[in-house]
Amino acid sequence: MIAFRNHFAYEFKTGLRNSTSLLMNYLFPLGFYAMMGAVMVKINPGFGAVLAPAMILVAVMASTLLGQPGPLVEARDAGIFRSFKINGVPAISILAIPMLTTVFHALIASTIIALTAAPIFDGAAPQNWAMFALLTLVTTLSFGSIGALIGVISNGVRSTVLWSQLIFLPSMLLGGMMMPLDMLPESVRSFSGLLPTTYAMQAFSGLAFNQTTIFNPVVSALVLAGTGLMAFALAVNLFNWDSKNSTHRGHPAMAALVFVPLILGILFA
């Protein structure tokens, strides 16, 4: 437990001292939030209704998808994980600690957004703050798990950028953050069901803001949580201690199983 605490403290401080981590955890998401709050709400007053959850998702994705996988790959390629294995550190701890520290940073940025969106930028305040906080935690943990999975299956830092952007960019456009889901064509709406942000936004809208949703908000929250659990289980199963090790615990293509909860969401949400 002491080793876990010390490792967590080290990773947390790295997120503040490392310039790239600081950019992804705080500067980029909060800067984007300030810009969208100052400009987008005036251009489209309806955007204020989703300002807080949408910008929280930007903060969460920036930390977990853009910032988290790269250091995992770099540590594996540098042989750091191999030294951890020699000292008896389990794979689940190696994945959980960076994920939890990233989640902690994302929650700090999310708290800033949640507390300032309404008084500063005239965004809508949640009707149910407890549910809003719970959904923020579930969302952050789910994306943290996806970030860990991306780090495990990527064979290099460049690969992490590719996999992360395959989720980040479509989520920004089709995940209900910038554009309401009901404004999307039916065919595109089906594709948006493969994005975790879609279920996060539907859960926030229905359970925390008491708004009408297209997907069942309770089912959406369960799909989001299920996706996170599936992603972390796959990350642990596919984890490789050393990039030079030719023995793999599972084929990286198994990571596609993370879409199973999302597909079920399309069918039942």
C-alpha positions, 0 to 999 in steps of 0.5 A: 500500500505504501508503494502504491501511494508513493507511485501515485504521488510520483505520477501525480506530480509528473502531471504537474511538472511535465510540460506535455502533461500540464498542457493536456491536463489543464492548459488545453482543456481549460483554454478551449473551455474559456474560448467556447464559453466566451464565443460559442454561447453568444453565437448559439445561446442553446449551447449554454445548455450543454456547455458544462458537460461538453467541456468536461468531456473535452477535458476528460478526453484531452487528459485520458486519450491524448495525454495518458497513452504516450507515457505508457508506451514510452515507459514500456519501450524504455524497459521500465515495466520490466524492472517493475516485474522483477520487483514484483509489481503487478500489471494491474498496478502499472496500469491503474496508477497512471490511469488514476492520476490522470483521472484525478487531474481530469476531475480537478479540471472538470470541477473548475468547469462545473463551478464556473460555467453558470456564473461566468458564461451563463451555462446551464447549472445541473438540476441534480448536482449529486448525479452530475458528480457521479456521472463525471466520475464514471465518465472519467474512469471510463475514458481513463480505462480506454486511454490505458487500453490505447497505451497497451495496444499501441506499438509506438507513440505515433500509434497512440496519436492515431488511435486517440484521434480516431475517438477524439475527433469524431466525438467532438463532431458527432458525440452530441457535444457541439451539435445536438444528437437529434440534429444528426441524420439518422444514418450518422446517429447510428454511427455516433452510438459507437462513441462513448461521448454520445452515451455520456452526453445522453446520461448527463442531459437526462439524469443531471439536467432533466432534459429530453434525450434520444437514448435512455439516460440510465441505459446510457450510463450503464453502457458508459460504465460497461465500456470502461470496465471492458476497456480496463479488463482488456488492457490488463489482459493484453498488457505486455511488459516489454516491447521486445518480448515476442510472447504476447498474452493476447492479440491486440485485435482483441481490443475491438471487444471494447465496442461490444457494450457500445453496440449493445447500447445502439440496440437497447438504449 
